[in-house]
Amino acid sequence: FSVSTGDHGSDECGDGGLDSASYPASSPYVVAVAGTTLNASPTTYSRETEWISSGGSPSSFESAPSWQTGLTYGTYAGSRGPDVAFDANPSTGAIYYNYGELIQVGGTSLAAPIFTGAWARLIANGAADPDTPAGQQLYAWPASAFHDINGGNNHGYITKRGWDWASGRGSLDLGNVPLQ
């Protein structure tokens, strides 16, 4: 139910268009996860900016679900776009130990499982309802439940305050998600 938006910027399909969201991320039945560059210490969140290679753009063939429609704007108002964004820059991504060597990885294929892990935690502590679509719940939460990504671009869309075509609503601020 969580799908990465891809790592080729706003033109994920490579067709030169600004309405180039890839499938299945463009499906209204999934949570589409874009990528950021995270600036944080091991104990303190500072900010995130849009990762330049992150996918995230309107879909040329899928309409936004009812909970996202009112936030879409511009030429592609009413089209499906990204929902949230998490760390995807390989320079700030996950570090793991592999055969005696530390390796750092990124990409929206990292961002999507980060979201899935956060969502599992929210279900476990009662903040998310496992029987209600995740997207519907994400859009019902207040802006304070998200770190707004309002710096950077993905070679086609510049982030802005609130929802945008590059990063959706931003990344979850788990400490501010309202309990059910």
N, C-alpha and C positions, 0 to 999 in steps of 0.2 A: 504494500500500500504506500510505500515511500519510494520515490524514484528520483534519481539525479537528473538535473537539467542538461548535463553534458559539460564538456571542457573545451569547447570551440567558440566561446563568446556568444554574442547574440545571434550569429548566423550558424546555428547548430547544424542545420541541414546542408550548409554549403551551397545554397542556391542564390546567394547575394541579397536575399530579402531580409527585412526587419521583422517579418512575421514567420520566423523560422524555428519555432519550438519543436523539439524532437518528440516523438512518440515512444514510450508511453507517458513521458512527463507531462505532455499536453492533455492527457485524459483528465476529465473532471472527477474521476473516481479514485484518484491517487493524490498524495501530497507531493507536489513538485518542489524539490530542494535545490536551490542555487548555492553558489559558493562565495565565501568571503576570505579576507586576509585578517587573521586574528592578531590583535595586539594585547597581550596579557602577560602577567607574571604567573608563576605556579599558584599564587593565592589571590590575585587581583585582576579582575576584568578591567581593561582600559577602553577599548573600542574595536570596531570592525569596519573595514572598508570593503567595497565590492572587489572581488578577485577578478582581474582583467580577463582571464580565460573562462570565467563562469558562463555557462549557458543561462538563459533567462530572456525570454521574449514572448510576444503574443503568438498564439497558434493561428495558422492560416485556415484551420478546418474545425477546431473545437471551440464551442462557446463556453464562456465562464459559467461555473455553477452559480446558483442564485446568491450564495453568500459572498462571492467574489465580484460579481457583476458591477455593483455600485462603486467599486474602487478603481476599475479600469478606466483608462482615459486616452485621449488623442485619437489618431486615425483608427486604432484597433480597439476602441472602447467596446466592451462586451465580449472580447475574445478571451480565451483561457491563458493565464500567465502563471509565473511561479508563486508558491505559497509562502515559503520560508527560505532562509539561507543559513548555512553553518560553515565553519572553517574548511576550506578546500585548497588553499594555496600550499603547494608542496614545501615552501619555505617555512610555513608555520603549522603544518599538519602534524599528524600522529607520528610518534617515534616508537619503533618496536625493535625487539631484539630477534635477529634471525641468524642462526648458525654462527653465533659468536660475534655478530656485527650489528651495530645500531644502524637502523635504516629509517629515514624520514620520508613519508609519503603524503600525498594530497589528492586533489581532484574531487569533483562532486560525487564520485563513487565512495569517498570518505564522508562527505557531508551528509549524504542520505542515511547511512547507518548511525551517524551521530544523532540525527533527529530521531531515528527509530528507538535508540537506547533511551533518549530523553523521554519519548512518548511512553515507553514501557514503565519508566519510573513514575510518570504522572498518573498512569493507570493504577500502579501499585499503591500510590499514596492517596488515591481518591480524587485527584484533581481533574482527571479525564475519565469519561464514560466509555468503556469498551464497546458499548452497543450503539453509540452515535458516531457517524462518520467524523474522522479526525479533522478534515477540512472545515466542516460545519462548526466544530468547537473552536478551532483556531481563529476563525473570523468573528466569533461571538465574544472572544476575550478582549479586554481593554488594551489600548496601546502600551500601557505600562507592563504588560506581560511579555513585551518584546524589546530587544535591543534594536532600535531603528538603524538601518544601514544607510547613512546619508553622506557617504563619500565614495568616490570612485565610479567606474563604469565597466562595461563588458564589451567594448568595441561597438556599441550600438545604442545602449541605454545608460543614461546617467542616473545614479540613485538620487532620490529626493525624500523629503520628509513624508513619513507614512508609507503606504504601499507603493511599490514601483515595479516596472517591468523587469528590472535586473535582479532584485532581491526579495520580491514579495513583501511580506510584513516584517522581515528581518529575522533575527535569531531569537529563540526563546530565552527569556530571563526567568529561569526556573524558580527563583526565589519570589517572583511576583505573579506567578500564575495563580488565578483565583481557585480556591477549593470549591467543589460542587456542592 
